[in-house]
Amino acid sequence: MAMRASGNESKPPANQGKNR
């Protein structure tokens, strides 16, 4: 998930917590 920063911006905040 190295591109999480790129997809995170597009995806909702809920996804950010899941990646973390």
HTML snippet that shows the backbone in 3Dmol.js (N, CA, C, O; Angstrom):
<script src="https://3Dmol.org/build/3Dmol-min.js"></script>
<div id="view" style="width:600px;height:400px;position:relative"></div>
<script>
const pdb = `
ATOM      1  N   MET A   1       0.850  -1.217   0.000  1.00  0.00           N
ATOM      2  CA  MET A   1       0.000   0.000   0.000  1.00  0.00           C
ATOM      3  C   MET A   1       0.879   1.258   0.000  1.00  0.00           C
ATOM      4  O   MET A   1       0.573   2.236   0.683  1.00  0.00           O
ATOM      5  N   ALA A   2       1.938   1.225  -0.748  1.00  0.00           N
ATOM      6  CA  ALA A   2       2.841   2.386  -0.813  1.00  0.00           C
ATOM      7  C   ALA A   2       2.128   3.562  -1.472  1.00  0.00           C
ATOM      8  O   ALA A   2       2.462   4.720  -1.222  1.00  0.00           O
ATOM      9  N   MET A   3       1.126   3.251  -2.330  1.00  0.00           N
ATOM     10  CA  MET A   3       0.407   4.348  -3.019  1.00  0.00           C
ATOM     11  C   MET A   3      -0.797   4.797  -2.179  1.00  0.00           C
ATOM     12  O   MET A   3      -1.664   5.510  -2.686  1.00  0.00           O
ATOM     13  N   ARG A   4      -0.861   4.401  -0.935  1.00  0.00           N
ATOM     14  CA  ARG A   4      -2.008   4.774  -0.102  1.00  0.00           C
ATOM     15  C   ARG A   4      -2.154   6.307  -0.077  1.00  0.00           C
ATOM     16  O   ARG A   4      -3.280   6.804  -0.080  1.00  0.00           O
ATOM     17  N   ALA A   5      -1.069   7.050  -0.054  1.00  0.00           N
ATOM     18  CA  ALA A   5      -1.147   8.524  -0.027  1.00  0.00           C
ATOM     19  C   ALA A   5      -1.902   9.016  -1.257  1.00  0.00           C
ATOM     20  O   ALA A   5      -2.721   9.930  -1.164  1.00  0.00           O
ATOM     21  N   SER A   6      -1.630   8.415  -2.390  1.00  0.00           N
ATOM     22  CA  SER A   6      -2.297   8.849  -3.645  1.00  0.00           C
ATOM     23  C   SER A   6      -3.778   8.464  -3.604  1.00  0.00           C
ATOM     24  O   SER A   6      -4.639   9.285  -3.917  1.00  0.00           O
ATOM     25  N   GLY A   7      -4.074   7.229  -3.223  1.00  0.00           N
ATOM     26  CA  GLY A   7      -5.468   6.774  -3.189  1.00  0.00           C
ATOM     27  C   GLY A   7      -6.201   7.362  -1.992  1.00  0.00           C
ATOM     28  O   GLY A   7      -7.417   7.548  -2.030  1.00  0.00           O
ATOM     29  N   ASN A   8      -5.464   7.649  -0.938  1.00  0.00           N
ATOM     30  CA  ASN A   8      -6.093   8.195   0.264  1.00  0.00           C
ATOM     31  C   ASN A   8      -6.773   9.528  -0.058  1.00  0.00           C
ATOM     32  O   ASN A   8      -7.919   9.751   0.335  1.00  0.00           O
ATOM     33  N   GLU A   9      -6.086  10.394  -0.755  1.00  0.00           N
ATOM     34  CA  GLU A   9      -6.659  11.712  -1.077  1.00  0.00           C
ATOM     35  C   GLU A   9      -8.008  11.533  -1.793  1.00  0.00           C
ATOM     36  O   GLU A   9      -8.967  12.254  -1.517  1.00  0.00           O
ATOM     37  N   SER A  10      -8.063  10.585  -2.691  1.00  0.00           N
ATOM     38  CA  SER A  10      -9.309  10.357  -3.458  1.00  0.00           C
ATOM     39  C   SER A  10     -10.341   9.641  -2.585  1.00  0.00           C
ATOM     40  O   SER A  10     -11.533   9.943  -2.639  1.00  0.00           O
ATOM     41  N   LYS A  11      -9.876   8.709  -1.799  1.00  0.00           N
ATOM     42  CA  LYS A  11     -10.828   7.917  -0.970  1.00  0.00           C
ATOM     43  C   LYS A  11     -11.243   8.696   0.298  1.00  0.00           C
ATOM     44  O   LYS A  11     -10.570   9.654   0.680  1.00  0.00           O
ATOM     45  N   PRO A  12     -12.309   8.301   0.925  1.00  0.00           N
ATOM     46  CA  PRO A  12     -12.803   8.973   2.139  1.00  0.00           C
ATOM     47  C   PRO A  12     -11.862   8.746   3.327  1.00  0.00           C
ATOM     48  O   PRO A  12     -11.011   7.858   3.277  1.00  0.00           O
ATOM     49  N   PRO A  13     -12.003   9.528   4.379  1.00  0.00           N
ATOM     50  CA  PRO A  13     -11.149   9.415   5.568  1.00  0.00           C
ATOM     51  C   PRO A  13     -11.255   8.038   6.217  1.00  0.00           C
ATOM     52  O   PRO A  13     -10.305   7.578   6.850  1.00  0.00           O
ATOM     53  N   ALA A  14     -12.377   7.392   6.070  1.00  0.00           N
ATOM     54  CA  ALA A  14     -12.551   6.057   6.674  1.00  0.00           C
ATOM     55  C   ALA A  14     -11.456   5.125   6.153  1.00  0.00           C
ATOM     56  O   ALA A  14     -10.950   4.286   6.897  1.00  0.00           O
ATOM     57  N   ASN A  15     -11.094   5.270   4.886  1.00  0.00           N
ATOM     58  CA  ASN A  15     -10.069   4.398   4.306  1.00  0.00           C
ATOM     59  C   ASN A  15      -8.715   4.678   4.970  1.00  0.00           C
ATOM     60  O   ASN A  15      -7.932   3.758   5.205  1.00  0.00           O
ATOM     61  N   GLN A  16      -8.452   5.925   5.263  1.00  0.00           N
ATOM     62  CA  GLN A  16      -7.165   6.280   5.872  1.00  0.00           C
ATOM     63  C   GLN A  16      -6.987   5.509   7.192  1.00  0.00           C
ATOM     64  O   GLN A  16      -5.934   4.917   7.429  1.00  0.00           O
ATOM     65  N   GLY A  17      -7.995   5.518   8.026  1.00  0.00           N
ATOM     66  CA  GLY A  17      -7.899   4.812   9.314  1.00  0.00           C
ATOM     67  C   GLY A  17      -7.670   3.327   9.078  1.00  0.00           C
ATOM     68  O   GLY A  17      -6.934   2.685   9.827  1.00  0.00           O
ATOM     69  N   LYS A  18      -8.291   2.782   8.048  1.00  0.00           N
ATOM     70  CA  LYS A  18      -8.128   1.340   7.766  1.00  0.00           C
ATOM     71  C   LYS A  18      -6.659   1.060   7.365  1.00  0.00           C
ATOM     72  O   LYS A  18      -6.068   0.072   7.801  1.00  0.00           O
ATOM     73  N   ASN A  19      -6.098   1.928   6.547  1.00  0.00           N
ATOM     74  CA  ASN A  19      -4.697   1.714   6.123  1.00  0.00           C
ATOM     75  C   ASN A  19      -3.764   1.825   7.320  1.00  0.00           C
ATOM     76  O   ASN A  19      -2.815   1.054   7.460  1.00  0.00           O
ATOM     77  N   ARG A  20      -4.045   2.780   8.163  1.00  0.00           N
ATOM     78  CA  ARG A  20      -3.176   2.957   9.339  1.00  0.00           C
ATOM     79  C   ARG A  20      -3.297   1.719  10.196  1.00  0.00           C
ATOM     80  O   ARG A  20      -2.659   1.629  11.245  1.00  0.00           O
TER      81      ARG A  20
END
`;
const viewer = $3Dmol.createViewer("view");
viewer.addModel(pdb, "pdb");
viewer.setStyle({}, {cartoon: {color: "spectrum"}});
viewer.zoomTo();
viewer.render();
</script>
